[in-house]
Amino acid sequence: MSKRGYPPPLLSWLVWGLGALFYLMGFFQRVSPGVITHELMSEFSLSAAALGNLSAYYFYAYVAMQIPTGVIADHWGPRRLLSAGAVVAGAGALLFGLSPSLGWAEAGRLLVGGSVAVAWVALLKLASHWFAPRRFAMVSGMALLIGLVGAVGAGLPLRLMVDAFGWRPVMAASGLVTLGIAAAVWLFIRNDPSERGYLSFAAGAKEGPASQGILSGLVHIWRYSNTWFLFAAPGGIVGPVLTFAGLWGVPYLRARYGLSPASGAVICSLLLVGWGLGGPLFGGLSDRLGRRKPLYLFGAALSLAGWLAVLFLPGLPLWAFVGVMLSIGLASGGVIVCFAWAKESVPLSLGGTVSGTINMGFMLGPTLLQPLVGWVLDTHWQGAMEGGARIYGLEAYQAGFIPMIAWAGLALLLGALVRETHCAQAA
C-alpha cells in the first residue's frame, strides 16, 4: 500500500480517542468506591482499613501489571492490549456489581485494576505513532483530561444513579458498557498509521535496545538516573488526589462540614476537574517552552501547599476549601510532564517499557495511601456507628492524612534531582 503522507488529524484523534474511551471507563472504576463508601461498609461489614483494602485491590493489580504492560506494548502493540483489557475489565465490573461476598468483590476489583492497567501505556504508545513528537506531552495531558471525565462521572452522577437504582445494578451496567468498548477498539484501532496507508510518526521505533529482548529492555531503562527519580516522585502527587477524591474525601467532608454524600462528591469532582484541566495545560506549556523540570516543580510545590492549607488550617470556610481544592487539582496536573520527561530520557524504542514503569510509580501512591489512611482511621476510631458503618471524627482524618503530606513533600524533593531533557529525545 502506498504511503499518503502523515495521517489527517481527525483520523489520529479518532483512533486515539477510542483507546481514551476505555481509559475513561478505567478511571470511573478507579474512583467509584469514593461515593459508595457507606454502602460498601454496610453491605460487607467493613472497617476503614478493610474498605481501603477493597478499593486498593484495583491498584494492587494495576501496579503489578505496569512493567509487563509496558514491555508487551513495545512488542505486541496497543490494539491487542486494549481489546483484551476491555474484555477483562467488563467482566470484572460485572463480577463486582454481582458479588455475593467480600471475596468476590475483591476479585472483581482485582480483575478491573489489572486489565485497565493497559490503557494508559497503550494510549501513550498510540500517541507516539499517530501524533508528532512535539505534541506528545499535550496529548498525554488530553488523555488525563478524558480519564478524569470518567472520574467526574463517578462523582455526583454515580451518586444520583446509586440513589435511584442501587450500587449493584449501576456497577454491573458499567461492565456491559466496557464490553461494548472492547468490540469497538478491536474493529477500528490500528497500532500504526502505516496500517492505514499513512506515514508513521515513529518510523524508527522498532530499532534499538528493545530488539535485544524483553528483559534487556527492562534492565536498560534503569541505567538512566531519571528513571529512578521519576518512578518514585509522582506517587506523592497522584496518591493524595486519588486517596482523597477516590475514597476518603466524601466521609471527611461530612465529618468537617456536615455535607451530604452528594455534596461531598461534587467537591471531590472539582478536585478531579482541576486535575483534568491542569494536565493538558501543563503538558502544552511544557512542549511550548521546551522544558519539563520548572513546570513539574511549580505544580508539586503548589500542590503540597494546597494540601497543607485545606487539611490543617483551622476555621477554613467551605468556599475557601473548594477554591483551594480546585487549585490543588490544577497544580497536580503538572505531574503529566513526567511521562514525556521519562520517554525523552531513554531511547525511543523503550518508550512503552519506561512509560509502564513510570505509571507503576504513579499508582504506588494510591495503592499504599488508601489502605494506610484507613488503618490510621481505625486506630483513632471512637466507636461511633451509623447504619452498620463506622463513623470517624475530624481528628482521625487529620491523623490519617499525614502520610499524604509526607509523600507530597518527597515528590517535590525528588523532582529537584531529575535531569532536564529540554524536550529532546535520547538517542
C-alpha positions as CSV (number, residue, x, y, z in Angstrom):
1,M,0.0,0.0,0.0
2,S,1.5,3.4,-1.0
3,K,2.1,5.9,1.7
4,R,-0.1,9.1,1.5
5,G,1.8,11.3,3.9
6,Y,1.0,11.6,7.6
7,P,-2.5,10.8,8.8
8,P,-5.0,13.6,9.0
9,P,-5.5,14.9,12.5
10,L,-9.2,13.8,12.6
11,L,-8.2,10.2,12.0
12,S,-5.4,10.4,14.6
13,W,-7.8,11.7,17.2
14,L,-10.5,9.1,16.3
15,V,-8.1,6.2,16.6
16,W,-6.5,7.5,19.8
17,G,-9.9,8.6,21.2
18,L,-11.3,5.0,21.2
19,G,-8.5,4.0,23.4
20,A,-9.1,7.1,25.6
21,L,-12.7,6.0,26.0
22,F,-11.5,2.7,27.6
23,Y,-9.2,4.8,29.8
24,L,-12.3,6.9,30.8
25,M,-14.1,3.8,32.0
26,G,-11.0,2.7,33.9
27,F,-10.9,6.0,35.8
28,F,-14.6,5.6,36.5
29,Q,-13.9,2.3,38.1
30,R,-10.9,3.6,39.9
31,V,-12.7,6.3,42.0
32,S,-16.2,4.9,42.2
33,P,-15.8,3.5,45.7
34,G,-15.4,7.1,47.0
35,V,-19.1,7.8,46.7
36,I,-20.4,4.4,47.8
37,T,-18.3,4.1,51.0
38,H,-21.3,3.8,53.2
39,E,-23.0,1.2,51.1
40,L,-19.8,-0.9,50.8
41,M,-19.1,-0.7,54.6
42,S,-22.6,-1.6,55.4
43,E,-23.0,-4.4,52.8
44,F,-19.8,-6.2,53.7
45,S,-19.4,-5.1,57.4
46,L,-16.1,-3.3,56.7
47,S,-13.8,-1.3,58.9
48,A,-11.9,1.6,57.3
49,A,-8.8,-0.4,56.8
50,A,-10.9,-3.2,55.1
51,L,-12.6,-0.7,52.9
52,G,-9.3,0.9,51.9
53,N,-8.0,-2.6,51.1
54,L,-11.1,-3.4,49.0
55,S,-10.6,-0.2,47.0
56,A,-6.9,-0.8,46.7
57,Y,-7.3,-4.2,45.1
58,Y,-7.8,-2.2,41.9
59,F,-4.4,-0.6,42.5
60,Y,-2.6,-3.8,43.6
61,A,-3.3,-5.4,40.2
62,Y,-2.8,-2.1,38.3
63,V,0.7,-1.6,39.8
64,A,1.7,-5.2,39.3
65,M,0.7,-5.0,35.6
66,Q,2.5,-1.8,34.7
67,I,6.0,-3.1,33.8
68,P,4.7,-6.2,32.0
69,T,2.2,-4.0,30.1
70,G,4.9,-1.5,29.1
71,V,7.2,-4.3,27.8
72,I,4.3,-6.1,26.0
73,A,3.2,-2.8,24.4
74,D,6.6,-2.5,22.8
75,H,6.3,-5.9,21.3
76,W,2.6,-6.6,20.7
77,G,1.2,-3.1,20.1
78,P,-1.8,-1.3,21.7
79,R,-4.6,-2.8,19.7
80,R,-4.5,-6.2,21.2
81,L,-3.7,-4.9,24.7
82,L,-6.7,-2.5,24.7
83,S,-9.1,-5.1,23.3
84,A,-8.2,-7.8,25.7
85,G,-8.0,-5.3,28.6
86,A,-11.5,-4.0,27.9
87,V,-13.0,-7.5,27.8
88,V,-11.5,-8.5,31.2
89,A,-12.4,-5.1,32.7
90,G,-16.0,-5.5,31.7
91,A,-16.1,-9.0,33.2
92,G,-14.5,-7.6,36.4
93,A,-17.0,-4.8,36.7
94,L,-19.9,-7.3,36.3
95,L,-18.4,-9.5,39.0
96,F,-18.0,-6.6,41.4
97,G,-21.6,-5.5,40.9
98,L,-23.0,-9.0,41.3
99,S,-20.6,-10.1,44.1
100,P,-22.3,-12.2,46.8
101,S,-19.5,-11.7,49.3
102,L,-16.4,-9.6,50.0
103,G,-14.1,-12.1,48.4
104,W,-15.9,-11.9,45.1
105,A,-16.0,-8.1,45.3
106,E,-12.2,-8.1,45.8
107,A,-11.8,-10.4,42.9
108,G,-13.8,-8.0,40.7
109,R,-11.7,-5.0,41.7
110,L,-8.6,-7.1,41.1
111,L,-9.7,-8.0,37.5
112,V,-10.7,-4.4,36.7
113,G,-7.4,-3.0,38.0
114,G,-5.2,-5.5,36.2
115,S,-7.0,-5.1,32.9
116,V,-7.4,-1.3,32.8
117,A,-3.7,-1.1,33.6
118,V,-3.0,-1.5,29.9
119,A,-5.0,1.6,28.9
120,W,-2.5,4.4,29.8
121,V,0.6,2.8,28.3
122,A,-1.3,1.8,25.2
123,L,-2.5,5.4,24.8
124,L,1.0,6.7,25.1
125,K,2.1,4.2,22.5
126,L,-0.6,5.2,20.2
127,A,0.3,8.9,20.7
128,S,3.9,8.3,19.8
129,H,2.8,6.7,16.5
130,W,-0.2,8.8,15.5
131,F,1.0,12.3,16.6
132,A,4.1,14.4,16.1
133,P,6.7,14.2,18.9
134,R,6.3,17.9,19.7
135,R,2.7,17.2,20.7
136,F,3.3,14.2,23.0
137,A,3.0,16.0,26.3
138,M,-0.1,17.8,25.2
139,V,-1.7,14.6,24.0
140,S,-0.7,12.9,27.3
141,G,-2.5,15.8,29.1
142,M,-5.6,15.3,27.0
143,A,-5.6,11.6,28.0
144,L,-5.6,12.6,31.6
145,L,-8.4,15.0,31.0
146,I,-10.5,12.4,29.3
147,G,-9.8,9.9,32.0
148,L,-10.9,12.4,34.6
149,V,-14.2,12.9,32.8
150,G,-14.8,9.3,33.8
151,A,-13.7,10.1,37.4
152,V,-16.2,13.1,37.5
153,G,-18.8,10.7,36.2
154,A,-18.0,8.6,39.3
155,G,-18.9,11.6,41.5
156,L,-22.3,13.2,41.6
157,P,-23.7,11.3,38.5
158,L,-22.8,8.0,40.1
159,R,-24.2,9.1,43.4
160,L,-27.5,10.0,41.8
161,M,-27.7,6.7,39.9
162,V,-26.9,4.7,43.0
163,D,-29.6,6.6,44.9
164,A,-32.1,5.8,42.1
165,F,-31.1,2.2,41.2
166,G,-28.7,0.9,43.8
167,W,-25.0,0.4,43.6
168,R,-25.0,-3.2,42.2
169,P,-27.1,-2.5,39.0
170,V,-25.1,0.6,38.2
171,M,-21.7,-1.2,38.6
172,A,-22.9,-4.1,36.5
173,A,-24.1,-1.8,33.8
174,S,-20.7,-0.2,33.6
175,G,-19.3,-3.6,32.9
176,L,-21.6,-4.0,29.9
177,V,-20.6,-0.6,28.5
178,T,-16.9,-1.6,28.8
179,L,-17.6,-4.8,26.8
180,G,-19.1,-2.7,24.1
181,I,-15.9,-0.5,24.0
182,A,-13.8,-3.7,23.6
183,A,-15.6,-4.5,20.4
184,A,-15.2,-1.0,19.0
185,V,-11.5,-1.0,19.9
186,W,-10.8,-4.2,18.0
187,L,-12.7,-3.1,14.9
188,F,-11.3,0.4,14.5
189,I,-7.9,0.9,16.3
190,R,-4.7,0.2,14.4
191,N,-1.2,0.3,16.0
192,D,0.4,2.5,13.5
193,P,-0.7,4.8,10.6
194,S,1.2,2.6,8.2
195,E,-1.6,0.0,8.7
196,R,-4.0,2.6,7.2
197,G,-1.5,3.6,4.4
198,Y,-0.1,6.7,6.0
199,L,3.4,7.6,7.2
200,S,4.2,6.9,10.9
201,F,5.4,9.5,13.3
202,A,7.6,6.8,15.0
203,A,9.3,5.3,12.0
204,G,12.4,4.4,13.9
205,A,10.7,3.0,17.0
206,K,11.5,-0.7,16.1
207,E,15.2,-0.1,16.2
208,G,17.5,0.0,19.3
209,P,17.9,-1.9,22.6
210,A,14.3,-3.3,22.7
211,S,15.2,-5.6,19.8
212,Q,17.6,-7.4,22.1
213,G,14.8,-8.8,24.1
214,I,12.1,-8.0,26.8
215,L,14.4,-8.5,29.8
216,S,17.3,-6.5,28.3
217,G,14.9,-3.6,27.6
218,L,13.6,-3.6,31.1
219,V,17.1,-3.6,32.6
220,H,18.3,-0.9,30.1
221,I,15.9,1.8,31.3
222,W,17.3,1.6,34.9
223,R,20.7,2.7,33.6
224,Y,19.3,6.2,33.4
225,S,19.0,8.1,36.7
226,N,15.9,10.0,35.6
227,T,14.0,6.6,35.6
228,W,14.7,6.2,39.3
229,F,13.6,9.6,40.3
230,L,10.6,9.7,38.0
231,F,9.5,6.3,39.3
232,A,9.5,7.4,43.0
233,A,8.3,11.1,42.8
234,P,4.9,11.2,41.1
235,G,3.1,9.0,43.6
236,G,3.3,11.9,46.0
237,I,1.2,14.0,43.7
238,V,-1.2,11.4,42.3
239,G,-1.6,9.5,45.6
240,P,-3.1,12.3,47.6
241,V,-5.5,13.2,44.8
242,L,-6.8,9.7,44.3
243,T,-6.8,8.9,48.0
244,F,-8.9,11.9,48.8
245,A,-11.2,12.1,45.7
246,G,-11.3,8.3,45.2
247,L,-12.1,7.1,48.7
248,W,-11.8,9.3,51.8
249,G,-12.9,12.8,50.7
250,V,-16.7,12.3,50.9
251,P,-16.7,11.0,54.5
252,Y,-14.1,13.6,55.5
253,L,-16.3,16.4,54.2
254,R,-19.2,15.0,56.2
255,A,-17.1,15.0,59.3
256,R,-15.7,18.5,58.8
257,Y,-18.6,20.4,57.2
258,G,-21.6,18.1,57.7
259,L,-22.1,17.7,53.9
260,S,-24.2,15.0,52.4
261,P,-22.6,12.3,50.2
262,A,-23.9,14.0,47.0
263,S,-22.5,17.4,48.1
264,G,-19.2,15.8,49.1
265,A,-19.0,14.1,45.7
266,V,-19.3,17.4,43.9
267,I,-16.4,18.9,45.8
268,C,-14.3,15.8,45.1
269,S,-15.2,16.0,41.5
270,L,-14.0,19.6,41.4
271,L,-10.6,18.4,42.5
272,L,-10.6,15.9,39.6
273,V,-11.8,18.6,37.2
274,G,-8.9,20.8,38.1
275,W,-6.5,17.9,37.7
276,G,-8.0,17.1,34.3
277,L,-7.7,20.7,33.1
278,G,-4.2,21.0,34.6
279,G,-2.9,18.1,32.6
280,P,-3.2,19.5,29.0
281,L,-2.4,23.0,30.4
282,F,1.0,21.9,31.9
283,G,1.7,19.5,29.0
284,G,1.0,22.0,26.3
285,L,3.0,24.7,28.1
286,S,5.9,22.3,28.6
287,D,6.0,21.5,24.9
288,R,5.9,25.1,24.0
289,L,8.7,26.2,26.4
290,G,10.8,23.2,25.7
291,R,11.2,22.5,29.5
292,R,9.9,19.8,31.9
293,K,11.5,20.5,35.3
294,P,10.3,24.0,36.2
295,L,6.7,23.2,35.4
296,Y,6.8,20.0,37.4
297,L,8.4,21.7,40.4
298,F,5.9,24.5,40.3
299,G,3.0,22.1,40.3
300,A,4.4,19.9,43.1
301,A,5.1,22.9,45.3
302,L,1.7,24.4,44.8
303,S,0.0,21.1,45.4
304,L,1.9,20.5,48.6
305,A,1.0,24.0,49.9
306,G,-2.7,23.4,49.0
307,W,-3.0,20.1,50.9
308,L,-1.4,21.7,53.9
309,A,-3.9,24.5,53.8
310,V,-7.1,22.5,53.3
311,L,-6.3,19.8,55.7
312,F,-4.7,21.6,58.6
313,L,-5.8,25.2,58.6
314,P,-8.5,25.6,61.3
315,G,-11.6,27.6,60.6
316,L,-11.2,27.4,56.8
317,P,-14.6,28.3,55.3
318,L,-16.2,25.9,52.9
319,W,-15.9,28.3,49.9
320,A,-12.2,28.7,50.5
321,F,-11.8,25.0,50.9
322,V,-13.5,24.5,47.5
323,G,-11.2,27.1,45.9
324,V,-8.0,25.6,47.2
325,M,-9.1,22.1,46.2
326,L,-9.6,23.3,42.6
327,S,-6.1,24.9,42.8
328,I,-4.7,21.6,44.0
329,G,-6.2,19.8,41.1
330,L,-4.8,22.3,38.6
331,A,-1.4,22.2,40.2
332,S,-1.4,18.4,40.3
333,G,-1.8,18.4,36.5
334,G,1.9,19.3,36.3
335,V,2.7,15.6,37.0
336,I,1.7,14.8,33.5
337,V,5.1,16.0,32.1
338,C,6.7,13.1,33.8
339,F,5.7,10.8,31.0
340,A,7.2,12.9,28.3
341,W,10.2,13.6,30.6
342,A,10.8,9.8,31.1
343,K,10.3,8.9,27.4
344,E,12.9,11.5,26.4
345,S,15.3,10.1,29.0
346,V,15.6,6.7,27.3
347,P,15.8,5.5,23.6
348,L,12.5,5.8,21.8
349,S,12.3,2.1,21.3
350,L,11.9,1.7,25.0
351,G,9.1,4.2,25.3
352,G,6.4,1.7,26.3
353,T,8.7,0.0,28.8
354,V,9.6,3.2,30.6
355,S,6.0,4.5,30.4
356,G,4.7,1.4,32.1
357,T,7.5,1.7,34.8
358,I,6.7,5.3,35.5
359,N,3.0,4.7,35.6
360,M,3.7,2.0,38.2
361,G,5.3,4.6,40.3
362,F,2.3,6.9,39.8
363,M,-0.1,4.3,41.1
364,L,2.0,3.3,44.0
365,G,0.7,6.5,45.6
366,P,-3.0,5.5,46.0
367,T,-2.1,1.8,46.3
368,L,-0.2,2.5,49.5
369,L,-2.1,5.5,50.8
370,Q,-5.7,4.3,50.5
371,P,-5.3,1.4,53.0
372,L,-2.7,3.3,55.1
373,V,-5.2,6.1,55.7
374,G,-7.8,3.6,56.5
375,W,-5.5,1.9,59.1
376,V,-4.8,5.2,60.8
377,L,-8.5,6.0,60.9
378,D,-9.2,2.7,62.6
379,T,-6.6,3.4,65.3
380,H,-8.4,6.7,66.0
381,W,-12.0,5.3,65.9
382,Q,-14.1,6.3,68.9
383,G,-16.7,3.6,68.4
384,A,-19.4,5.6,66.5
385,M,-21.6,3.6,64.1
386,E,-24.4,4.6,61.7
387,G,-26.4,2.2,59.5
388,G,-23.9,-0.6,60.1
389,A,-20.9,1.6,59.0
390,R,-18.2,3.1,61.2
391,I,-18.1,6.9,61.6
392,Y,-14.8,8.7,62.1
393,G,-14.1,12.1,63.7
394,L,-12.2,15.0,62.2
395,E,-9.2,14.3,64.4
396,A,-9.0,10.8,63.0
397,Y,-8.9,12.2,59.4
398,Q,-6.3,14.7,60.2
399,A,-4.0,12.0,61.6
400,G,-4.9,9.7,58.6
401,F,-3.9,12.3,56.0
402,I,-0.4,12.9,57.4
403,P,1.2,10.2,55.1
404,M,-0.3,12.0,52.1
405,I,1.5,15.2,53.2
406,A,4.8,13.4,53.7
407,W,4.8,11.8,50.3
408,A,3.8,15.1,48.7
409,G,6.9,16.7,50.2
410,L,9.1,13.9,49.0
411,A,7.7,14.3,45.5
412,L,8.9,17.9,45.5
413,L,12.4,17.0,46.7
414,L,12.9,14.1,44.3
415,G,11.7,16.3,41.3
416,A,14.5,18.7,42.0
417,L,17.0,15.9,41.4
418,V,15.8,14.9,37.9
419,R,17.9,16.0,34.9
420,E,16.2,18.4,32.5
421,T,15.8,16.9,28.9
422,H,14.8,20.2,27.2
423,C,12.2,18.1,25.3
424,A,14.9,16.3,23.3
425,Q,14.7,12.6,22.7
426,A,17.6,10.5,23.9
427,A,19.5,8.6,21.2
